[in-house]
Amino acid sequence: MTKKIKLVYLFILFSSFISLLHAQEELVIAGQITEKDSLPIAGTSVVLKGASIGTVSNFDGRYNISIDNKMDTIVLQYSFIGFRVKEVTLIRDQNDPKKFYIKKEKNVKR
């Protein structure tokens, strides 16, 4: 094999390895946004608070957002025209780092 071909293969192998490492450091949060009567809300903005990471829900109200897997507390902001901005705080379960739970809101009227 020529030196040039070896360098191309080495570059492809290195790029694949970097992609695998990067993928392991990300956490994908998926969900669906609906109205009270379970109708999906397409076009809702979902943003990681304090960062420039975000996405928009699809036609079925579903979304995926990739964030740093090292975060223990995640605050997602949901916004849509005509609705108030809603913040949801997710906290990593210290007993099972693969799980998160939603932080309870204070003074919520039922």
C-alpha positions in Angstrom: 0.0 0.0 0.0 1.2 3.5 -0.7 1.9 5.9 2.1 -1.0 8.2 1.0 -3.6 5.4 1.1 -2.3 4.3 4.6 -2.7 7.9 5.8 -6.3 8.0 4.5 -7.2 4.8 6.3 -5.5 6.0 9.4 -7.5 9.3 9.2 -10.8 7.4 8.7 -10.0 5.1 11.6 -9.1 8.0 13.9 -12.2 9.9 12.9 -14.4 6.9 13.7 -12.8 6.5 17.1 -13.3 10.2 17.9 -17.0 9.8 16.9 -17.4 6.8 19.3 -15.8 8.7 22.2 -18.0 11.7 21.5 -21.1 9.6 21.4 -20.4 8.1 24.8 -20.2 11.6 26.3 -23.6 12.6 25.2 -27.0 11.9 26.7 -30.1 12.0 24.5 -33.3 13.2 26.1 -36.4 12.3 24.2 -40.0 13.3 24.8 -43.4 14.3 23.4 -45.1 17.7 24.0 -48.9 17.7 24.1 -51.7 19.9 25.2 -53.9 19.1 28.1 -56.1 17.0 25.9 -53.1 15.0 24.5 -53.0 16.7 21.2 -49.3 17.0 20.0 -47.8 20.5 19.8 -45.5 20.7 16.8 -42.9 23.4 16.6 -42.2 23.8 20.3 -38.7 25.0 21.1 -36.8 22.9 23.6 -33.6 24.5 24.9 -31.0 23.6 27.5 -31.1 26.5 29.9 -27.9 28.5 29.9 -26.5 26.9 26.8 -26.9 27.2 23.0 -28.2 23.7 22.7 -31.8 23.2 21.5 -34.2 21.6 19.1 -37.8 21.9 17.9 -40.6 19.3 18.3 -41.7 17.5 15.1 -45.3 17.1 13.7 -46.1 14.5 16.4 -44.8 16.8 19.2 -41.7 14.5 19.7 -38.2 15.8 20.2 -34.7 14.6 20.9 -32.0 16.7 22.4 -28.3 15.7 23.0 -26.5 17.1 26.0 -23.3 16.5 27.9 -23.7 13.2 29.9 -21.6 14.6 32.8 -24.4 17.0 34.0 -26.2 16.1 37.2 -28.9 18.7 36.9 -30.5 19.6 33.6 -33.0 22.4 33.1 -35.0 22.3 29.9 -37.1 25.3 28.7 -40.1 24.6 26.5 -41.6 27.5 24.6 -44.4 28.0 22.0 -46.3 31.0 20.8 -49.3 31.6 22.9 -48.1 29.5 25.9 -46.0 30.4 28.9 -42.4 29.2 28.9 -42.2 26.1 31.0 -39.0 25.0 32.8 -38.5 21.4 33.8 -35.6 20.4 36.0 -34.2 16.9 35.7 -31.9 15.6 38.5 -29.6 12.6 38.1 -30.3 9.6 40.4 -27.2 9.2 42.5 -27.9 5.4 42.9 -28.4 4.8 39.2 -26.5 7.4 37.0 -28.5 6.3 33.9 -31.7 7.6 35.4 -33.0 11.1 36.0 -36.1 12.3 37.9 -38.1 15.5 37.7 -37.7 17.9 40.5 -40.9 18.7 42.3 -42.1 22.3 42.0 -42.8 24.3 45.2 -46.2 25.9 45.9 -48.0 24.1 43.1 -51.8 24.4 43.3 -53.7 21.3 42.2 
